Amino acid sequence: MPAAPQVREPAASPERRWYGGETLLSDVASLALVFGGLKAADGNGIYDSGTPAAANALTTLGLVGYAAGAPALHLIHERPLPALGSFGLRVGLPVLGGVLGSALAQCPPPPPQEYGSCGTGELVLGVSAGVLAAIVVDATVLGWKTEKPEPPAGPRVGFAPVISNDGKRAELHVYGSF
């Protein structure tokens, strides 16, 4: 009779796990705070003298959450380089988007001593596109973690004392895995 083939455990290979959903949740909460602050400003500019303090506080919390929330999550997952990349994306892409948006504005020269608001829409659109791009790239590219599977447990031996309900009998159970 031929011998049965030996069964071998598969080699422990790293497993990729996505945690980008956590960064997305952080971003949704942060953007909700920013929009809440803008709504609470009630038509005033943020950080203007007529803006309620609560509006400024909400906006500040949202901006800090946007800039630091996802990088902090990368650090929690013990990934310092993606955390640094995340912070760079979150600052750099909105700035780049704002510069590009402003450059695309077609503004006539303003009269002397007058500051026009031409190009503001393009600036806001560019910054918004940069924020959205940073959020998407962070979650889809940087939000992956390689986890090494736990090695199989080695041989173990254990003892379990057992006492009967009436207290008249005691046993010592010995168990193990090899």
GUGU-484841 format. One record per atom (N, C-alpha, C): atom name; x, y, z; residue number from 1. Coordinates in Angstrom, 2 decimals, decimal comma, padded with zeros to 5 digits. Example, Ala and Ser with C-alpha at 12.3 -4.5 7.8 and 13.67 -1.06 7.14 Angstrom:
<sites>
> N; 013,19; -005,69; 007,80; 1;
> CA; 012,30; -004,50; 007,80; 1;
> C; 013,20; -003,30; 007,80; 1;
> N; 012,85; -002,25; 007,08; 2;
> CA; 013,67; -001,06; 007,14; 2;
> C; 012,90; 000,03; 007,87; 2;
</sites>
This chain:
<sites>
> N; 000,84; -001,16; 000,00; 1;
> CA; 000,00; 000,00; 000,00; 1;
> C; 000,90; 001,24; 000,00; 1;
> N; 000,64; 002,20; -000,90; 2;
> CA; 001,49; 003,39; -000,95; 2;
> C; 001,25; 004,28; 000,27; 2;
> N; 002,30; 004,95; 000,68; 3;
> CA; 002,21; 005,85; 001,83; 3;
> C; 001,42; 007,10; 001,46; 3;
> N; 000,62; 007,58; 002,38; 4;
> CA; -000,16; 008,80; 002,15; 4;
> C; 000,78; 010,00; 002,11; 4;
> N; 000,51; 010,94; 001,23; 5;
> CA; 001,38; 012,11; 001,19; 5;
> C; 001,30; 012,89; 002,49; 5;
> N; 002,41; 013,49; 002,85; 6;
> CA; 002,45; 014,29; 004,08; 6;
> C; 001,77; 015,63; 003,84; 6;
> N; 000,99; 016,03; 004,80; 7;
> CA; 000,32; 017,33; 004,71; 7;
> C; 001,21; 018,37; 005,36; 7;
> N; 001,50; 019,42; 004,60; 8;
> CA; 002,34; 020,49; 005,12; 8;
> C; 001,49; 021,74; 005,31; 8;
> N; 001,82; 022,48; 006,34; 9;
> CA; 001,13; 023,74; 006,55; 9;
> C; 001,56; 024,73; 005,48; 9;
> N; 000,64; 025,55; 005,00; 10;
> CA; 001,05; 026,54; 004,00; 10;
> C; 002,03; 027,54; 004,63; 10;
> N; 002,91; 028,05; 003,80; 11;
> CA; 003,88; 029,03; 004,28; 11;
> C; 003,14; 030,28; 004,75; 11;
> N; 003,59; 030,81; 005,84; 12;
> CA; 002,96; 032,02; 006,37; 12;
> C; 003,29; 033,19; 005,46; 12;
> N; 002,28; 033,71; 004,77; 13;
> CA; 002,50; 034,85; 003,87; 13;
> C; 001,79; 036,07; 004,44; 13;
> N; 002,37; 037,23; 004,19; 14;
> CA; 001,74; 038,44; 004,73; 14;
> C; 000,38; 038,67; 004,10; 14;
> N; -000,49; 039,29; 004,85; 15;
> CA; -001,84; 039,56; 004,39; 15;
> C; -002,05; 041,07; 004,38; 15;
> N; -002,64; 041,57; 003,28; 16;
> CA; -002,93; 043,01; 003,19; 16;
> C; -004,31; 043,29; 003,75; 16;
> N; -004,38; 044,32; 004,57; 17;
> CA; -005,65; 044,71; 005,16; 17;
> C; -005,86; 046,20; 004,93; 17;
> N; -007,08; 046,57; 004,51; 18;
> CA; -007,40; 047,96; 004,21; 18;
> C; -008,01; 048,61; 005,44; 18;
> N; -007,44; 049,73; 005,85; 19;
> CA; -008,02; 050,50; 006,93; 19;
> C; -008,35; 051,92; 006,46; 19;
> N; -008,41; 052,10; 005,15; 20;
> CA; -008,74; 053,41; 004,58; 20;
> C; -010,13; 053,89; 004,96; 20;
> N; -011,02; 052,99; 005,32; 21;
> CA; -012,34; 053,40; 005,77; 21;
> C; -012,26; 054,25; 007,04; 21;
> N; -011,28; 053,96; 007,88; 22;
> CA; -011,09; 054,75; 009,09; 22;
> C; -010,68; 056,18; 008,73; 22;
> N; -009,81; 056,33; 007,74; 23;
> CA; -009,40; 057,68; 007,33; 23;
> C; -010,58; 058,41; 006,69; 23;
> N; -011,39; 057,69; 005,93; 24;
> CA; -012,56; 058,31; 005,32; 24;
> C; -013,55; 058,80; 006,38; 24;
> N; -013,78; 058,01; 007,41; 25;
> CA; -014,67; 058,44; 008,49; 25;
> C; -014,14; 059,68; 009,19; 25;
> N; -012,84; 059,71; 009,41; 26;
> CA; -012,22; 060,89; 010,02; 26;
> C; -012,42; 062,11; 009,14; 26;
> N; -012,26; 061,94; 007,84; 27;
> CA; -012,43; 063,06; 006,91; 27;
> C; -013,87; 063,54; 006,83; 27;
> N; -014,82; 062,61; 006,84; 28;
> CA; -016,23; 063,00; 006,81; 28;
> C; -016,57; 063,82; 008,05; 28;
> N; -016,10; 063,37; 009,21; 29;
> CA; -016,36; 064,12; 010,45; 29;
> C; -015,71; 065,50; 010,40; 29;
> N; -014,48; 065,56; 009,91; 30;
> CA; -013,76; 066,84; 009,84; 30;
> C; -014,44; 067,80; 008,88; 30;
> N; -014,83; 067,31; 007,71; 31;
> CA; -015,49; 068,19; 006,75; 31;
> C; -016,86; 068,63; 007,27; 31;
> N; -017,54; 067,76; 008,02; 32;
> CA; -018,82; 068,15; 008,61; 32;
> C; -018,62; 069,31; 009,59; 32;
> N; -017,54; 069,27; 010,35; 33;
> CA; -017,24; 070,37; 011,27; 33;
> C; -016,95; 071,66; 010,51; 33;
> N; -016,18; 071,56; 009,42; 34;
> CA; -015,87; 072,75; 008,62; 34;
> C; -017,15; 073,34; 008,05; 34;
> N; -017,99; 072,50; 007,45; 35;
> CA; -019,24; 073,01; 006,87; 35;
> C; -020,18; 073,53; 007,96; 35;
> N; -020,17; 072,90; 009,11; 36;
> CA; -020,96; 073,41; 010,23; 36;
> C; -020,49; 074,79; 010,67; 36;
> N; -019,17; 074,96; 010,69; 37;
> CA; -018,62; 076,27; 011,03; 37;
> C; -018,98; 077,33; 010,00; 37;
> N; -018,94; 076,95; 008,72; 38;
> CA; -019,32; 077,89; 007,67; 38;
> C; -020,79; 078,26; 007,77; 38;
> N; -021,62; 077,28; 008,08; 39;
> CA; -023,05; 077,55; 008,23; 39;
> C; -023,31; 078,44; 009,45; 39;
> N; -022,59; 078,18; 010,53; 40;
> CA; -022,76; 078,97; 011,75; 40;
> C; -022,25; 080,40; 011,57; 40;
> N; -021,35; 080,61; 010,61; 41;
> CA; -020,84; 081,96; 010,35; 41;
> C; -021,93; 082,84; 009,76; 41;
> N; -022,96; 082,23; 009,19; 42;
> CA; -024,14; 082,93; 008,71; 42;
> C; -023,80; 084,08; 007,75; 42;
> N; -023,00; 083,76; 006,75; 43;
> CA; -022,68; 084,75; 005,73; 43;
> C; -021,46; 085,60; 006,03; 43;
> N; -021,01; 085,61; 007,26; 44;
> CA; -019,77; 086,33; 007,59; 44;
> C; -018,59; 085,47; 007,18; 44;
> N; -017,46; 086,08; 007,02; 45;
> CA; -016,25; 085,30; 006,74; 45;
> C; -015,78; 084,61; 008,00; 45;
> N; -015,10; 083,52; 007,81; 46;
> CA; -014,55; 082,82; 008,96; 46;
> C; -013,44; 083,68; 009,56; 46;
> N; -013,40; 083,74; 010,88; 47;
> CA; -012,42; 084,49; 011,66; 47;
> C; -012,55; 086,00; 011,49; 47;
> N; -013,68; 086,48; 010,94; 48;
> CA; -013,93; 087,92; 010,90; 48;
> C; -014,41; 088,38; 012,27; 48;
> N; -014,41; 089,68; 012,48; 49;
> CA; -014,82; 090,21; 013,78; 49;
> C; -016,29; 089,95; 014,08; 49;
> N; -017,15; 089,86; 013,06; 50;
> CA; -018,56; 089,64; 013,29; 50;
> C; -018,96; 088,18; 013,34; 50;
> N; -018,01; 087,28; 013,18; 51;
> CA; -018,32; 085,85; 013,16; 51;
> C; -018,43; 085,31; 014,58; 51;
> N; -019,48; 084,53; 014,89; 52;
> CA; -019,60; 083,95; 016,24; 52;
> C; -018,40; 083,05; 016,55; 52;
> N; -018,02; 083,05; 017,82; 53;
> CA; -016,87; 082,25; 018,24; 53;
> C; -017,10; 080,76; 017,98; 53;
> N; -018,33; 080,30; 018,10; 54;
> CA; -018,62; 078,88; 017,86; 54;
> C; -018,34; 078,50; 016,41; 54;
> N; -018,63; 079,40; 015,49; 55;
> CA; -018,35; 079,12; 014,08; 55;
> C; -016,86; 078,98; 013,84; 55;
> N; -016,08; 079,87; 014,45; 56;
> CA; -014,62; 079,78; 014,31; 56;
> C; -014,08; 078,51; 014,95; 56;
> N; -014,64; 078,14; 016,11; 57;
> CA; -014,18; 076,93; 016,79; 57;
> C; -014,49; 075,68; 015,97; 57;
> N; -015,70; 075,59; 015,42; 58;
> CA; -016,06; 074,43; 014,59; 58;
> C; -015,15; 074,33; 013,37; 58;
> N; -014,93; 075,46; 012,72; 59;
> CA; -014,09; 075,46; 011,53; 59;
> C; -012,66; 075,05; 011,88; 59;
> N; -012,13; 075,57; 012,96; 60;
> CA; -010,77; 075,23; 013,38; 60;
> C; -010,65; 073,75; 013,70; 60;
> N; -011,61; 073,22; 014,45; 61;
> CA; -011,60; 071,78; 014,76; 61;
> C; -011,64; 070,94; 013,49; 61;
> N; -012,47; 071,34; 012,54; 62;
> CA; -012,57; 070,61; 011,29; 62;
> C; -011,28; 070,65; 010,49; 62;
> N; -010,64; 071,81; 010,43; 63;
> CA; -009,39; 071,93; 009,67; 63;
> C; -008,26; 071,13; 010,33; 63;
> N; -008,20; 071,18; 011,65; 64;
> CA; -007,18; 070,38; 012,36; 64;
> C; -007,46; 068,89; 012,17; 64;
> N; -008,73; 068,51; 012,24; 65;
> CA; -009,09; 067,10; 012,02; 65;
> C; -008,73; 066,63; 010,62; 65;
> N; -008,96; 067,49; 009,63; 66;
> CA; -008,60; 067,14; 008,25; 66;
> C; -007,09; 066,96; 008,12; 66;
> N; -006,32; 067,89; 008,67; 67;
> CA; -004,87; 067,85; 008,50; 67;
> C; -004,21; 066,75; 009,33; 67;
> N; -004,75; 066,47; 010,53; 68;
> CA; -004,06; 065,56; 011,44; 68;
> C; -004,77; 064,24; 011,69; 68;
> N; -006,05; 064,13; 011,34; 69;
> CA; -006,81; 062,92; 011,66; 69;
> C; -006,28; 061,67; 010,98; 69;
> N; -006,19; 061,70; 009,67; 70;
> CA; -005,71; 060,51; 008,94; 70;
> C; -004,24; 060,22; 009,24; 70;
> N; -003,36; 061,24; 009,31; 71;
> CA; -001,98; 060,92; 009,71; 71;
> C; -001,90; 060,26; 011,09; 71;
> N; -002,75; 060,70; 012,01; 72;
> CA; -002,77; 060,06; 013,33; 72;
> C; -003,22; 058,60; 013,23; 72;
> N; -004,18; 058,33; 012,37; 73;
> CA; -004,62; 056,94; 012,19; 73;
> C; -003,51; 056,08; 011,60; 73;
> N; -002,74; 056,63; 010,68; 74;
> CA; -001,59; 055,88; 010,15; 74;
> C; -000,59; 055,57; 011,27; 74;
> N; -000,38; 056,54; 012,15; 75;
> CA; 000,54; 056,30; 013,28; 75;
> C; -000,02; 055,25; 014,23; 75;
> N; -001,33; 055,26; 014,45; 76;
> CA; -001,94; 054,24; 015,30; 76;
> C; -001,71; 052,85; 014,71; 76;
> N; -001,71; 052,77; 013,38; 77;
> CA; -001,44; 051,49; 012,71; 77;
> C; 000,05; 051,23; 012,54; 77;
> N; 000,87; 052,01; 013,24; 78;
> CA; 002,33; 051,85; 013,24; 78;
> C; 002,93; 052,00; 011,85; 78;
> N; 002,49; 053,04; 011,13; 79;
> CA; 002,98; 053,30; 009,78; 79;
> C; 003,40; 054,77; 009,68; 79;
> N; 004,61; 055,10; 010,16; 80;
> CA; 005,03; 056,51; 010,20; 80;
> C; 005,25; 057,13; 008,82; 80;
> N; 005,77; 056,40; 007,87; 81;
> CA; 005,99; 056,99; 006,55; 81;
> C; 004,69; 057,33; 005,83; 81;
> N; 003,69; 056,44; 005,83; 82;
> CA; 002,40; 056,85; 005,27; 82;
> C; 001,78; 058,01; 006,04; 82;
> N; 002,03; 058,11; 007,33; 83;
> CA; 001,50; 059,25; 008,10; 83;
> C; 002,11; 060,55; 007,59; 83;
> N; 003,40; 060,54; 007,35; 84;
> CA; 004,07; 061,72; 006,82; 84;
> C; 003,58; 062,03; 005,41; 84;
> N; 003,41; 061,00; 004,59; 85;
> CA; 002,88; 061,20; 003,24; 85;
> C; 001,46; 061,73; 003,27; 85;
> N; 000,66; 061,24; 004,19; 86;
> CA; -000,72; 061,70; 004,32; 86;
> C; -000,75; 063,18; 004,67; 86;
> N; 000,07; 063,59; 005,61; 87;
> CA; 000,11; 065,00; 005,99; 87;
> C; 000,57; 065,86; 004,81; 87;
> N; 001,58; 065,38; 004,08; 88;
> CA; 002,06; 066,12; 002,90; 88;
> C; 000,98; 066,26; 001,84; 88;
> N; 000,25; 065,18; 001,59; 89;
> CA; -000,85; 065,24; 000,62; 89;
> C; -001,92; 066,23; 001,06; 89;
> N; -002,26; 066,21; 002,35; 90;
> CA; -003,34; 067,03; 002,86; 90;
> C; -003,01; 068,51; 002,89; 90;
> N; -001,75; 068,83; 002,93; 91;
> CA; -001,35; 070,24; 002,87; 91;
> C; -001,00; 070,63; 001,43; 91;
> N; -000,23; 069,77; 000,77; 92;
> CA; 000,29; 070,11; -000,56; 92;
> C; -000,74; 070,15; -001,67; 92;
> N; -001,63; 069,17; -001,73; 93;
> CA; -002,59; 069,13; -002,83; 93;
> C; -003,60; 070,29; -002,80; 93;
> N; -004,13; 070,68; -001,65; 94;
> CA; -005,00; 071,86; -001,66; 94;
> C; -004,26; 073,14; -002,06; 94;
> N; -003,00; 073,28; -001,61; 95;
> CA; -002,22; 074,46; -002,01; 95;
> C; -001,99; 074,45; -003,52; 95;
> N; -001,60; 073,30; -004,05; 96;
> CA; -001,39; 073,18; -005,49; 96;
> C; -002,68; 073,44; -006,25; 96;
> N; -003,79; 072,89; -005,76; 97;
> CA; -005,09; 073,13; -006,40; 97;
> C; -005,47; 074,60; -006,37; 97;
> N; -005,20; 075,27; -005,26; 98;
> CA; -005,50; 076,70; -005,16; 98;
> C; -004,67; 077,53; -006,12; 98;
> N; -003,39; 077,18; -006,25; 99;
> CA; -002,51; 077,90; -007,18; 99;
> C; -002,98; 077,70; -008,61; 99;
> N; -003,29; 076,46; -008,96; 100;
> CA; -003,75; 076,18; -010,32; 100;
> C; -005,10; 076,83; -010,59; 100;
> N; -006,02; 076,77; -009,62; 101;
> CA; -007,32; 077,40; -009,79; 101;
> C; -007,19; 078,90; -009,97; 101;
> N; -006,34; 079,54; -009,18; 102;
> CA; -006,14; 080,98; -009,31; 102;
> C; -005,51; 081,34; -010,64; 102;
> N; -004,61; 080,49; -011,11; 103;
> CA; -003,94; 080,76; -012,39; 103;
> C; -004,92; 080,67; -013,55; 103;
> N; -005,97; 079,89; -013,40; 104;
> CA; -006,94; 079,73; -014,47; 104;
> C; -007,97; 080,86; -014,53; 104;
> N; -008,00; 081,70; -013,51; 105;
> CA; -008,98; 082,79; -013,47; 105;
> C; -008,65; 083,82; -014,54; 105;
> N; -009,69; 084,31; -015,23; 106;
> CA; -009,56; 085,34; -016,25; 106;
> C; -010,08; 086,65; -015,65; 106;
> N; -009,22; 087,39; -015,01; 107;
> CA; -009,63; 088,61; -014,32; 107;
> C; -009,15; 089,86; -015,07; 107;
> N; -010,04; 090,85; -015,24; 108;
> CA; -009,60; 092,11; -015,82; 108;
> C; -008,78; 092,87; -014,79; 108;
> N; -007,92; 093,77; -015,22; 109;
> CA; -007,13; 094,52; -014,23; 109;
> C; -008,06; 095,39; -013,38; 109;
> N; -007,84; 095,41; -012,05; 110;
> CA; -008,71; 096,21; -011,19; 110;
> C; -008,35; 097,69; -011,30; 110;
> N; -009,34; 098,54; -011,03; 111;
> CA; -009,04; 099,97; -010,98; 111;
> C; -008,06; 100,25; -009,83; 111;
> N; -007,39; 101,36; -009,88; 112;
> CA; -006,44; 101,68; -008,79; 112;
> C; -007,16; 101,72; -007,44; 112;
> N; -006,45; 101,29; -006,41; 113;
> CA; -006,92; 101,31; -005,03; 113;
> C; -008,13; 100,41; -004,79; 113;
> N; -008,36; 099,42; -005,63; 114;
> CA; -009,51; 098,55; -005,44; 114;
> C; -009,03; 097,10; -005,49; 114;
> N; -009,51; 096,32; -004,55; 115;
> CA; -009,19; 094,90; -004,54; 115;
> C; -010,44; 094,16; -004,96; 115;
> N; -010,37; 093,46; -006,05; 116;
> CA; -011,52; 092,73; -006,56; 116;
> C; -011,54; 091,30; -006,03; 116;
> N; -012,69; 090,66; -006,15; 117;
> CA; -012,81; 089,27; -005,71; 117;
> C; -012,78; 088,31; -006,89; 117;
> N; -012,34; 088,80; -008,03; 118;
> CA; -012,24; 087,93; -009,20; 118;
> C; -011,21; 086,84; -008,92; 118;
> N; -011,54; 085,63; -009,25; 119;
> CA; -010,63; 084,50; -009,04; 119;
> C; -010,90; 083,75; -007,76; 119;
> N; -011,77; 084,28; -006,91; 120;
> CA; -012,07; 083,61; -005,64; 120;
> C; -012,75; 082,26; -005,89; 120;
> N; -013,67; 082,24; -006,82; 121;
> CA; -014,36; 080,99; -007,15; 121;
> C; -013,40; 079,93; -007,65; 121;
> N; -012,47; 080,34; -008,52; 122;
> CA; -011,48; 079,40; -009,05; 122;
> C; -010,55; 078,91; -007,94; 122;
> N; -010,19; 079,82; -007,03; 123;
> CA; -009,35; 079,45; -005,89; 123;
> C; -010,05; 078,41; -005,02; 123;
> N; -011,30; 078,66; -004,68; 124;
> CA; -012,06; 077,74; -003,84; 124;
> C; -012,24; 076,39; -004,55; 124;
> N; -012,52; 076,43; -005,82; 125;
> CA; -012,67; 075,19; -006,58; 125;
> C; -011,36; 074,40; -006,61; 125;
> N; -010,24; 075,08; -006,82; 126;
> CA; -008,94; 074,40; -006,84; 126;
> C; -008,58; 073,80; -005,49; 126;
> N; -008,80; 074,56; -004,41; 127;
> CA; -008,52; 074,04; -003,08; 127;
> C; -009,42; 072,84; -002,78; 127;
> N; -010,69; 072,95; -003,13; 128;
> CA; -011,63; 071,84; -002,90; 128;
> C; -011,22; 070,59; -003,66; 128;
> N; -010,79; 070,76; -004,90; 129;
> CA; -010,32; 069,62; -005,69; 129;
> C; -009,08; 069,00; -005,04; 129;
> N; -008,19; 069,83; -004,51; 130;
> CA; -007,00; 069,33; -003,83; 130;
> C; -007,34; 068,56; -002,57; 130;
> N; -008,32; 069,06; -001,81; 131;
> CA; -008,76; 068,36; -000,60; 131;
> C; -009,35; 067,01; -000,96; 131;
> N; -010,22; 066,98; -001,96; 132;
> CA; -010,84; 065,73; -002,38; 132;
> C; -009,79; 064,74; -002,89; 132;
> N; -008,84; 065,22; -003,68; 133;
> CA; -007,79; 064,34; -004,19; 133;
> C; -006,95; 063,77; -003,04; 133;
> N; -006,63; 064,59; -002,06; 134;
> CA; -005,83; 064,11; -000,92; 134;
> C; -006,59; 063,03; -000,14; 134;
> N; -007,88; 063,23; 000,06; 135;
> CA; -008,69; 062,26; 000,79; 135;
> C; -008,75; 060,93; 000,04; 135;
> N; -008,96; 060,99; -001,26; 136;
> CA; -009,08; 059,77; -002,07; 136;
> C; -007,76; 059,02; -002,14; 136;
> N; -006,66; 059,74; -002,40; 137;
> CA; -005,35; 059,09; -002,50; 137;
> C; -004,95; 058,50; -001,15; 137;
> N; -005,22; 059,23; -000,09; 138;
> CA; -004,87; 058,73; 001,24; 138;
> C; -005,59; 057,42; 001,55; 138;
> N; -006,88; 057,39; 001,33; 139;
> CA; -007,66; 056,19; 001,67; 139;
> C; -007,36; 055,02; 000,75; 139;
> N; -007,17; 055,29; -000,55; 140;
> CA; -007,03; 054,17; -001,49; 140;
> C; -005,60; 053,70; -001,67; 140;
> N; -004,63; 054,58; -001,52; 141;
> CA; -003,23; 054,19; -001,74; 141;
> C; -002,51; 053,95; -000,41; 141;
> N; -002,66; 054,87; 000,53; 142;
> CA; -001,91; 054,77; 001,79; 142;
> C; -002,64; 053,96; 002,85; 142;
> N; -003,91; 053,67; 002,66; 143;
> CA; -004,71; 053,01; 003,68; 143;
> C; -004,62; 051,49; 003,70; 143;
> N; -003,51; 050,95; 003,25; 144;
> CA; -003,33; 049,49; 003,26; 144;
> C; -002,20; 049,13; 004,21; 144;
> N; -002,40; 048,04; 004,94; 145;
> CA; -001,42; 047,58; 005,93; 145;
> C; -001,12; 046,11; 005,67; 145;
> N; 000,15; 045,77; 005,68; 146;
> CA; 000,55; 044,38; 005,53; 146;
> C; 000,72; 043,79; 006,92; 146;
> N; -000,06; 042,77; 007,17; 147;
> CA; 000,01; 042,10; 008,47; 147;
> C; 000,61; 040,73; 008,31; 147;
> N; 001,54; 040,42; 009,18; 148;
> CA; 002,13; 039,09; 009,17; 148;
> C; 001,24; 038,18; 010,00; 148;
> N; 000,91; 037,00; 009,46; 149;
> CA; 000,07; 036,09; 010,25; 149;
> C; 000,83; 035,61; 011,48; 149;
> N; 000,08; 035,31; 012,52; 150;
> CA; 000,70; 034,82; 013,74; 150;
> C; 001,24; 033,41; 013,49; 150;
> N; 002,42; 033,14; 013,99; 151;
> CA; 002,96; 031,78; 013,80; 151;
> C; 002,12; 030,80; 014,61; 151;
> N; 002,07; 029,56; 014,14; 152;
> CA; 001,29; 028,57; 014,89; 152;
> C; 001,87; 028,40; 016,29; 152;
> N; 000,99; 028,17; 017,23; 153;
> CA; 001,42; 028,01; 018,61; 153;
> C; 002,22; 026,73; 018,76; 153;
> N; 003,24; 026,79; 019,58; 154;
> CA; 004,07; 025,61; 019,85; 154;
> C; 003,38; 024,72; 020,87; 154;
> N; 004,07; 023,68; 021,28; 155;
> CA; 003,49; 022,78; 022,27; 155;
> C; 003,20; 023,51; 023,58; 155;
> N; 002,06; 023,19; 024,17; 156;
> CA; 001,67; 023,80; 025,45; 156;
> C; 001,13; 022,73; 026,38; 156;
> N; 001,34; 022,94; 027,66; 157;
> CA; 000,81; 022,06; 028,69; 157;
> C; 000,11; 022,94; 029,71; 157;
> N; -001,03; 022,49; 030,20; 158;
> CA; -001,74; 023,27; 031,20; 158;
> C; -002,34; 022,38; 032,26; 158;
> N; -002,66; 022,99; 033,39; 159;
> CA; -003,26; 022,28; 034,51; 159;
> C; -004,53; 023,03; 034,92; 159;
> N; -005,55; 022,27; 035,30; 160;
> CA; -006,80; 022,89; 035,74; 160;
> C; -007,31; 022,15; 036,98; 160;
> N; -007,27; 022,81; 038,14; 161;
> CA; -007,82; 022,18; 039,33; 161;
> C; -009,35; 022,22; 039,28; 161;
> N; -009,99; 021,14; 039,67; 162;
> CA; -011,44; 021,05; 039,64; 162;
> C; -011,89; 020,56; 041,02; 162;
> N; -012,85; 021,27; 041,61; 163;
> CA; -013,39; 020,88; 042,91; 163;
> C; -014,89; 020,67; 042,72; 163;
> N; -015,40; 019,61; 043,29; 164;
> CA; -016,83; 019,29; 043,15; 164;
> C; -017,66; 020,35; 043,87; 164;
> N; -018,96; 020,39; 043,53; 165;
> CA; -019,86; 021,38; 044,13; 165;
> C; -019,97; 021,23; 045,65; 165;
> N; -019,92; 020,00; 046,12; 166;
> CA; -020,05; 019,82; 047,56; 166;
> C; -018,72; 019,96; 048,29; 166;
> N; -017,62; 020,12; 047,58; 167;
> CA; -016,31; 020,35; 048,18; 167;
> C; -015,65; 019,11; 048,73; 167;
> N; -016,19; 017,92; 048,42; 168;
> CA; -015,63; 016,69; 048,98; 168;
> C; -014,67; 016,00; 048,02; 168;
> N; -014,60; 016,43; 046,81; 169;
> CA; -013,77; 015,74; 045,84; 169;
> C; -013,00; 016,78; 045,04; 169;
> N; -011,74; 016,51; 044,75; 170;
> CA; -010,90; 017,42; 043,97; 170;
> C; -010,16; 016,60; 042,91; 170;
> N; -009,95; 017,21; 041,77; 171;
> CA; -009,21; 016,57; 040,69; 171;
> C; -008,22; 017,58; 040,11; 171;
> N; -007,25; 017,07; 039,46; 172;
> CA; -006,30; 017,93; 038,74; 172;
> C; -006,28; 017,44; 037,29; 172;
> N; -006,79; 018,29; 036,39; 173;
> CA; -006,81; 017,94; 034,97; 173;
> C; -005,54; 018,46; 034,32; 173;
> N; -004,95; 017,62; 033,51; 174;
> CA; -003,77; 018,00; 032,76; 174;
> C; -004,15; 017,94; 031,28; 174;
> N; -003,83; 018,99; 030,56; 175;
> CA; -004,14; 019,02; 029,13; 175;
> C; -002,94; 019,60; 028,39; 175;
> N; -002,95; 019,36; 027,09; 176;
> CA; -001,84; 019,88; 026,30; 176;
> C; -002,14; 019,81; 024,82; 176;
> N; -001,35; 020,55; 024,07; 177;
> CA; -001,42; 020,48; 022,59; 177;
> C; 000,02; 020,35; 022,11; 177;
> N; 000,19; 019,42; 021,17; 178;
> CA; 001,54; 019,13; 020,69; 178;
> C; 001,57; 019,13; 019,19; 178;
</sites>
